C-alpha cells in the first residue's frame, strides 16, 4: 500500500494549490480544482474502491446536499423555459458537483488536523502575497503622479470587493483561531508572522471597502473576544484585542486617503429611511436610500409568488429584472442586479427545497461539530462568516463564491472527520 501514498500526497497538494490560488484569480482556482478532481479520480481507480468510507453519515449527507443543490438547478431547466439560458447557469454551478464528488468518491482517511491547517496556511500566505502585490502597484502609481485618493481608494483591488473580503476574513479567522487556541504550541517565527500580518489584513479589508466584509471582520473579532472571555478565561487578552482592533479599524478608516466608508453611508441611509417613515421633513425624505433596500423589497415579494419551485434556472434572472421594472426601480433594471442575497436568490431559482439544501450544507457541519465537542469554534466561525456574507451577496452566482463553498465546506467536513477517524481506521458499520 506504500505506493498509494503518492496518490494521497497528490490529492493533498492539489487541495493546497486550490487554497492558495483562489485569492489570486478564480481561473487559477478552477484549474487547481480540476487537478484535485483528476487526482481524486486517479486515486479511486488505483485503490479500486469507490466511495469515501472515512466520513460519517451526517458528513456524507452534507456533501450529498451540495450535489442535490446542483441537480435541482438542472431539473429546473425543464420547467423554466429557455433551456440554453438555464444550462449556462447549470454549467456555472457545475463546480459544486465536481468538488463534492471528489470528496465523496475518494478516500480521505489519511487527512489529519495538521493537513487542514496547511490548507488554511496556504490561503493566509496567498492573501498576504496578493496584498503586497497590490500595495506595490499602488505605490508605483503614486510615484508616477497619481493622487493618493485614486491609489488607495476603491481601485486598490479592482476585483469584486465582497468576494475578496470573504477570503481575507477567512484568513483573519484562521489567524484568530491559531493565536487563541494554539498560542503555546506555535513556533515563535510563525506566531510573530501571524501577529504582524493581522493588522495588514484588517487594513486590506478596509481598503477593499466591502460592507459585508467589514461587518464580517467585526464578527470575527467579536468571536475572538468572546472565546478568550468565555472559554479561555483570559480577560486581559480579550480586552487588549478589543481595544487594539477597535482603535486600529476606526483610526485607519479615517486616515486612509480616498476611503469612502460605504458601511457608514449605508447605516446613514437606513436611518434616513426610518426617519422619513416616522414623519421626517420633505428634504430629509428625498435622500436616496441604499439600493439594497429596494432590491430586497422587490425580490422577497417576487420569491413569495413561487415559493415551492421558484422560476427555474432559466427565468429567475429575467424575472428579477422584470420585477424591478414593475416596481419602478430603474437603477436595478439598468444595472441588471441580482437579489444580492443568496437565500432569496435560491428561492427565486429553485424554491424552498433548494433553500433547504443550502441550509443543510451550512448547518449540518455545525451540528456535527457540536455533537463531537471538537473544532466547534473554527467550524462555527467559518460557517458564520460565509453565511453572513450570503445575506448581502448572491455568492453562488459567481465563480469566486462557488469555489469558496465547494472547497471549504468539504474542508470543514474533513476537519470534523479527522477526529472520528484519527487513527486511520474506518468507523464500524
Buried (B, 14 or more C-beta within 10 A) or exposed (E): EEEEEEBBEBBBBBBBBBBBBBBBEBEBBBBBBBBBBBBBBBBBEEBEEEEBEBBBEBBBBBBBBBBBBBBBBBBBBEBBEBBEBBBBBBEBBBBBBBBBBBBBBBBBBBBBBEBBBBBBBBBBBBBBEBBEEBBEEBEEBBEEEBEEBBBBBBBBBEBBBBBBBBBBBBBBBBBBBBBBBEEEEBEEEEBEBBEEBBBBBBBBBBBBBBBBBBBBBBBBBEBBBEBBBEEBEBEEBBEEBBEBBEEBBEEBBEEBEBBEBBBEEBEEBBEBBEBBEEEBEEEEEEBEBBBBEBBBEBBBEBBEEBEEBBBBBBBBBBBBBBBBEEBEBEEBBEEEBBBBBBBBBBBBBBBBBBBBBBBBBBBBBBEBBEEBEBBBBBBBBBBBBBBBBBBBBBBBBBBBBBBBBBBBBBBBBBBBBBBBBEEEEEEEE
